[in-house]
């Protein structure tokens, strides 16, 4: 059997997790299989990069400021966030519920660290859009900021707009700023203030 044909089996073995890691190497069909299995186990390990996401987990109350016009005052709304580590601490899942412009708002975000690519990956979906927003990011050297970058398609023009967000950890809460670049100009579009839910 070729290595290519054994790939699905390797994936299933990787899902099995710790019990397989304890098996003797000679139980694998070949040295190549053992090498592949080791690579999959390493790719699925929980590391300090995943543990760093734990500071974003919790039950939060959000004050949301949004600038539709950069020269106008922001609209202010409120929401709650229930964020938890899932799949053995590999991903941060964030469920946001609130109201915006008189309508119910529901959003869901997922953030994790990809051991293979060596970077954080995130996605976001909500009931105000049909797009899946994807980002890659990293913590700064001191670990008190998390910066992620991505792109969005402007619903009006179809243009791809560079976007980024900055998470700053302040006391027992967080401040999240969302930014975009249009026509060479940077502007803040949103600010979310996270406070522990009482």
N, C-alpha and C positions, 0 to 999 in steps of 0.2 A: 504494500500500500504506500502511495506517495505521501510526502509531507503535506502537499496541498490538499489531498483528500482527507488527511487526519486533522485539518484545522478545526472543523466543527467539533470534533471530539475534544480537542485541546481547550476550546472555549468552554465546553461543558465541565471539563475537569477544573478549570480555573474558577468557575462558579462554585464548585464544591468547597473551596476555601481551605481552612486550616487542617482538616483531617488529611487531605491529600498531601499537604506540605510536609507531614511527618513520615510519609512513606519512604521506603528505601529507594535510592536512585535506580537500582537494577530492576525495579518493577516496571519501569517505563520501557516501551518497545525498543528504543534506541537512544543513543546519546543525543541525537538531534531532537527527539521528542522531549527528553529531559531538559534540554536547553530552552525549547519553546515553552514548556510548562513553567520554568523558572522566570521567564520573561513575562508571562501572563500574571504570575503571582506578584511580581514586582510592580506591574502596572496597576494592580488592584489593591496595593497596600495603603493603609491609612498612615499618613505622615504628619509632621509638624505643620505642613502647609494646610492640610485639612483641619487640623485642630485650631489653626488661627481663625477660621471662620466661626468658631463657637462664640466669639464675642458679639456676633451679630444675631445670635439666636435669642429668643425670648418673646414675651408678650409686650407689645408696644402700643402706645398712643401716638398718633402722628398729627402734626399740624402741617398742612400742605399749602405752599405758596406757588402759584403758577403765573408766569408772565406770558400772555398771548401777544402783547405789544411791549417791547423792551422799554418804551418810553412812558408806559402807564403803570399805575399801581397794580400789584399782583392781586389775583383773586385768591381767597383763602378758604380752604375746606378742611375737613377733619376725617381721619380714618383710623383703623386699627390694623395691626400686623401681628400675625402668629407665625413666628419663624422657628424652625427646628432642624436639627441635624438628622438626616435619614440615611438608610442603607449603611448602618454601622459607622456613621460619622463621615461618610464620603461626600455628602452633599448637604448644602443648606437650602431648605425649602421654605419659601416665604409667601404666605397667603395674606393679601391685603383686601380689606373691605371698607368701603366708605361711601361718600356721596360727592358728586361733582356736577355743578350747574343743574341741581335739582334731580339728577339721575343717579341711580345706584351704580356704584363702581366696584368691580371685582378684578383683582389682578393676581398673578401667580409668577413667582420668580424661582429660579433654580441656579445655584452657584456651586462650583466644585473646582478642585485642582486636578488637572490632567497630568499624571506622572510621566506620561510618554512625551507630551509636547513641552512640559515644564512651565506651564502657565495656567492661570485661572481662567475658567470659561463660565459664562453665564448666559441665561436666556430669560426672556420676559414675555408674557402674554396677558391680555386683559380683554374685558368685554367692550372696550371702546375701539378695538382694532381687530383686523384679521391677520395681521402680520406677526411673525415670531422674531423678536429682537434678540440679536446675538452679540455678545461682547467678550473681549478677552481683557485680562487685567492683572494687577500685581499690587502687593503691599509696598509702601515705601520702606526705606531702610530702618526707620524707627518703629514701624508697625502701627503708627497711629493714623494712617491714612490708607485707604484702598482706592485705587484709580483704575477704572475700566473704560475701554474705548470700543466704539462700534460705528455702525451706520444705520440710517433710516431712510426710507423712501418717502419723499414729500407727497402727500395725497393729492395736492393740487397740481404740482408740476411733474411728478414722477422722478424728480432729481434725487440723487443719492446725497444725503447730508451727513457729514461727519458729526458724531455725537460722542460725548464722554460724561462720566459721572465721577464725583469725588466723595468718598465716605470719610468723614472725620469723626474720630471717637473723642467725645467730650464728656468727662465725668462718667455718670452712669448711663449716658445716652449717646446718640449719634446725630450728625447733621449730614444729609445727603444733598449734594448739588448736582443738577443736570445741566449740561451745556451743549451748544451746537454751534456750528460754523456755517454762515451763509454769506456768500459774496465776499469772502475773505475776512468777515467780521465775526468775532466770537460773542455770544450772548448767553446769559443764564436763562434757562426756561423754567426751571422748577427748583424749589428748595423744600426738603422734607425734614422736619425736626422730630426725632424719635425720643420719646420719654418712656420709662418703664410704666407698664399698665398698672394702675392701682387697683 
